[in-house]
Amino acid sequence: MSDRKGQHFLKLLDLSPAEIDGLLLLAAALKAQKKAGIPHRLCEGKSVALIFEKTSTRTRCAFEVAASDLGMHPVYLDPKSSQIGKKESIADTARVLGRMFDGIEYRGFGQEIVEELAAYAGVPVWNGLTNEFHPTQILADFLTIREHFGTLAGKKLVYMGDARYNMGNSLMVGCAKMGMQFVACAPKKYFPDPALIAACEAVCAETGGSLAFIEDPMAATRGADVIYTDVWVSMGEPDEVWQERIGDLLPYRVTAALMENAGPQCRFMHCLPAFHDLKTGIGREIYEKFGLDCMEVEDTVFEGPQSIVFDEAENRMHTIKAVMAASLAEGI
């Protein structure tokens, strides 16, 4: 892959297809070493700051374990442990942390925050999630797809539900970059931003990828290699939007009938957490208010043989490790 030493990882639009492929190849190699018990402390003695303005399970654990495996010391900063954006500006925070750490991860709100951190830090900055983009998740998704199908080019990925935010945006960008077929299946008001669609169409013209925006779930999923969904209410949105989203998106729930319509080759993916049963507090609240025993995906699909969600979750660690190693290690 092209040299990414010292480079930020802010959104997939910034990377070439060759760079994305290189990160996936590095992640696969690091995963193989991890499984074989081969140490790979490529960043021995370095330290990284992990800024989390939004809570996380997979992203936090993936960064912390990956950093440890690489020989680094991670320091976790939650909203109560940092003055970022409150008593200290983003630029000042970046300049302070950049003098103490070798790399900085940010998970939080607007994309402009992680971009400003990168502008002032003087060390690599990695996007762990913003409102607009979630690039580390897409690397994990693509490593998982490649493991199951052997390739990315030409594969059809259908995203069901609200495609206006970080997951719909990032999957669309990633599919365009890697020459895949991306389909957003939702009511029109949930389609991605037209300017981002135009940018991705320009990428598709170079890579052979394609974009489609379809309201009919059966038409959209026919022949899909991957059906992907996410929760209907994004982090930070008010509880009041649940009723509207359920009303709009219930026809876009991933069901056994939808998977059968796609075909036996189809795999189900979800970035997690998922509301597929009543074993969560929010799941029980939704059941009491709306009488739904699942939301964006049926439990039979989530737990079924076509589901690869836990392969996908594990791959967060391997791909995040690749992102950090590519930025910080020598000779990658």
RABELSUL-V600012 format. One record per residue. N is the residue number from 0. SS is DSSP state (H for helix, E for strand, L for the rest). PSI is psi as a letter, one per 30 degrees, with the letter a starting at -180 (999 if undefined). Layout:
((N	SS	PSI) (N	SS	PSI))
This chain:
((0	L	l) (1	L	l) (2	L	j) (3	L	g) (4	L	k) (5	L	g) (6	L	k) (7	L	l) (8	E	i) (9	L	e) (10	L	l) (11	H	f) (12	H	f) (13	H	f) (14	L	k) (15	L	l) (16	H	e) (17	H	e) (18	H	e) (19	H	e) (20	H	e) (21	H	e) (22	H	e) (23	H	e) (24	H	e) (25	H	e) (26	H	e) (27	H	e) (28	H	e) (29	H	e) (30	H	e) (31	H	e) (32	H	e) (33	H	e) (34	H	e) (35	H	f) (36	L	g) (37	L	j) (38	L	k) (39	L	i) (40	L	i) (41	L	f) (42	L	h) (43	L	k) (44	L	f) (45	L	l) (46	E	k) (47	E	k) (48	E	k) (49	E	j) (50	E	k) (51	E	j) (52	L	f) (53	L	k) (54	L	l) (55	L	k) (56	L	d) (57	H	e) (58	H	e) (59	H	e) (60	H	e) (61	H	e) (62	H	e) (63	H	e) (64	H	e) (65	H	e) (66	H	e) (67	H	e) (68	H	e) (69	L	f) (70	L	g) (71	L	l) (72	E	j) (73	E	k) (74	E	j) (75	E	k) (76	E	j) (77	E	l) (78	L	f) (79	L	f) (80	L	g) (81	L	k) (82	L	g) (83	E	k) (84	L	f) (85	L	d) (86	L	f) (87	E	k) (88	L	l) (89	H	e) (90	H	e) (91	H	e) (92	H	e) (93	H	e) (94	H	e) (95	H	e) (96	H	e) (97	H	f) (98	H	f) (99	H	f) (100	L	l) (101	L	f) (102	E	l) (103	E	k) (104	E	k) (105	E	k) (106	E	j) (107	L	b) (108	L	c) (109	L	k) (110	H	f) (111	H	f) (112	H	e) (113	H	e) (114	H	e) (115	H	e) (116	H	e) (117	H	e) (118	H	f) (119	H	f) (120	H	e) (121	L	g) (122	L	l) (123	E	k) (124	E	k) (125	E	k) (126	E	j) (127	E	f) (128	E	k) (129	L	l) (130	L	e) (131	L	e) (132	L	l) (133	L	i) (134	H	e) (135	H	e) (136	H	e) (137	H	e) (138	H	e) (139	H	e) (140	H	e) (141	H	e) (142	H	e) (143	H	e) (144	H	e) (145	H	e) (146	H	e) (147	H	f) (148	H	f) (149	L	f) (150	L	l) (151	L	e) (152	L	k) (153	L	f) (154	L	k) (155	E	j) (156	E	k) (157	E	k) (158	E	j) (159	E	k) (160	L	a) (161	L	j) (162	L	g) (163	L	f) (164	L	a) (165	H	e) (166	H	e) (167	H	e) (168	H	e) (169	H	e) (170	H	e) (171	H	e) (172	H	e) (173	H	e) (174	H	e) (175	H	e) (176	H	e) (177	L	g) (178	L	h) (179	L	l) (180	E	j) (181	E	k) (182	E	k) (183	E	k) (184	E	j) (185	L	l) (186	L	l) (187	H	e) (188	H	f) (189	H	g) (190	L	l) (191	L	l) (192	L	k) (193	H	e) (194	H	e) (195	H	e) (196	H	e) (197	H	e) (198	H	e) (199	H	e) (200	H	e) (201	H	e) (202	H	e) (203	H	e) (204	H	f) (205	H	f) (206	H	f) (207	L	g) (208	L	l) (209	E	l) (210	E	k) (211	E	k) (212	E	j) (213	E	k) (214	L	f) (215	L	j) (216	H	e) (217	H	e) (218	H	e) (219	H	e) (220	H	f) (221	L	k) (222	L	g) (223	L	k) (224	L	e) (225	E	k) (226	E	k) (227	E	k) (228	E	l) (229	L	l) (230	L	l) (231	L	f) (232	L	k) (233	L	l) (234	L	k) (235	L	f) (236	L	l) (237	L	l) (238	L	f) (239	L	f) (240	H	f) (241	H	e) (242	H	e) (243	H	e) (244	H	e) (245	H	e) (246	H	e) (247	H	e) (248	H	f) (249	H	e) (250	H	f) (251	H	g) (252	L	k) (253	E	j) (254	L	l) (255	H	e) (256	H	e) (257	H	e) (258	H	e) (259	H	e) (260	H	e) (261	H	e) (262	L	l) (263	L	f) (264	L	f) (265	L	k) (266	E	k) (267	E	k) (268	E	l) (269	E	k) (270	L	f) (271	L	l) (272	L	l) (273	L	k) (274	L	i) (275	L	f) (276	L	a) (277	L	g) (278	L	g) (279	L	l) (280	H	e) (281	H	e) (282	H	e) (283	H	e) (284	H	e) (285	H	e) (286	H	e) (287	H	e) (288	H	e) (289	H	f) (290	L	g) (291	L	k) (292	L	f) (293	L	l) (294	L	c) (295	L	f) (296	E	k) (297	L	k) (298	H	e) (299	H	f) (300	H	e) (301	H	e) (302	L	g) (303	L	l) (304	L	f) (305	L	f) (306	E	k) (307	L	h) (308	H	e) (309	H	f) (310	H	e) (311	H	e) (312	H	e) (313	H	e) (314	H	f) (315	H	e) (316	H	e) (317	H	e) (318	H	e) (319	H	e) (320	H	e) (321	H	e) (322	H	e) (323	H	e) (324	H	e) (325	H	e) (326	H	f) (327	H	f) (328	L	l) (329	L	k) (330	L	g) (331	L	999))
